[in-house]
Amino acid sequence: AHRFVRGSISLHFYAINMIDLKKFRENPEFFVTAAASKGAVVEAELILSLDAKVRALKQLIQRIKAKKNDASAIIPKSSPEEKTRLIEAMRALDKEVIEPEQSLKELEGELDEKLYRIPNPPLPEVIVAASEDSNEVLREVGVRPNFDFPIKDHVDIAKGLGILDLDQAAKASGSRFAYLLGLGAKLELALVSLAIEVAESQGFIPVSVPHLVTAQTMKAMGFLEHGGQDEIYYLPKDNLYLIGTSEQALGALHEGEILDLASPKRYVGFSPCYRREAGSHGKDTKGILRMHQFTKVEMFSFCTAEQSGGEHDLMLAIEEELLGMLGLPYHLLSIVSGDLGLPAAKKWDLECWIPSQERFRETHSTSNCTDFQARRLNIRYSQDKELHFAHTVNGTALAIGRILIAILENFQQADGSVVLPRVLAERLGQERLVPGN
């Protein structure tokens, strides 16, 4: 593993917003190396060739149109015979421009596809390594529980409490769906309410988001390239995607706008999330760890380049505050380049201790996506009389299903009951969940 040194990425507006093409022409190797650190390939020679052809065709079309404009300006002052000649010449120019314009459209489409596949380069402090096995544990917080009785996993605990039904959900919807019943449903609502309250105290505006987004939005957010589409539910008849996180809908909230970012624009979205879990066959099939549908509260900020590091720190602080309020043991991971995904330039994960598995499992993540998503959505801000692309930062406030697992397992008792964290006990009006209650 080694450290990746990020080059300077300028924020000048360009007709194609996926990346700064001017910077790519000057230093394609930077993007090639950055992509390789994420396990992606950038076809630099092909991109440069397509870019050169596109620019040449644009110049040719401009010259043809300039000739037409010149002829058009002369016509009113010309003799009848000269007018006839000039009109014929203009018709010939109209035919002459058809083929270059068609070629330009095709080449621009091909170039766009190649540019869209270039990942966001990691920030300098990100460790370059290929796999999640190299993710670095920065700290562990809280005390792992010691039990003096045979422990149960979350499924057996929840069934004993009567708050979870997987069998009937499988009949209704197939595998990896669940009914939360009674206090299970109330716990979900209490956790959503808690996460929104904590985020709102830090200036995040609550948002109930659309559950379906267009293909353009999903692509702009960076979730369709490099196999990402395999995880997302797609409705071909409508050309719409079900969101896998509120982030995908929140990012488009200010598409095409120029924002006042004297202070960051902060939102906290809550929604069901839908994921196919296409690559997880045979893994975590028991219980509610990997579901096709789950509820999540997600933080999202639009900010300036100077603000994005602070927003990333803030979201991590909120995530840790929530875990502290719930009294759950966890550790913090710094994510290596190969585990970042397409949009993120830097990412932290929080993983809670799951006693039945004797391991930590991911419950939270927070990512600084710098200007990557805003470029693709053309979201900008004005600073020093110039327009710059905004930065976007996202973070999980609470992923409800996984937090329920951690609560049930860490606070289970010998009699099958579960002691509730005080912050939830106050909301539900009882100190513990009891079988048969």
Secondary structure as UniProt FT lines:
FT   STRAND          2..3
FT   HELIX           21..26
FT   HELIX           28..36
FT   TURN            37..39
FT   HELIX           44..74
FT   HELIX           75..77
FT   HELIX           80..116
FT   TURN            124..125
FT   STRAND          127..128
FT   HELIX           132..134
FT   STRAND          136..141
FT   HELIX           154..161
FT   STRAND          164..165
FT   HELIX           167..173
FT   STRAND          179..180
FT   HELIX           183..200
FT   TURN            201..203
FT   STRAND          205..208
FT   STRAND          212..214
FT   HELIX           215..220
FT   TURN            221..222
FT   TURN            225..227
FT   HELIX           228..231
FT   STRAND          234..235
FT   TURN            236..239
FT   STRAND          240..242
FT   HELIX           247..250
FT   HELIX           251..254
FT   TURN            255..256
FT   STRAND          258..259
FT   STRAND          265..274
FT   TURN            278..279
FT   TURN            281..282
FT   TURN            287..288
FT   STRAND          293..303
FT   TURN            305..307
FT   HELIX           308..326
FT   STRAND          330..334
FT   HELIX           337..339
FT   STRAND          346..354
FT   HELIX           355..357
FT   STRAND          359..368
FT   TURN            370..371
FT   HELIX           372..377
FT   STRAND          380..383
FT   TURN            384..385
FT   STRAND          386..389
FT   STRAND          391..399
FT   HELIX           400..410
FT   TURN            414..415
FT   STRAND          418..419
FT   HELIX           422..428
FT   STRAND          432..433
FT   TURN            435..436
//
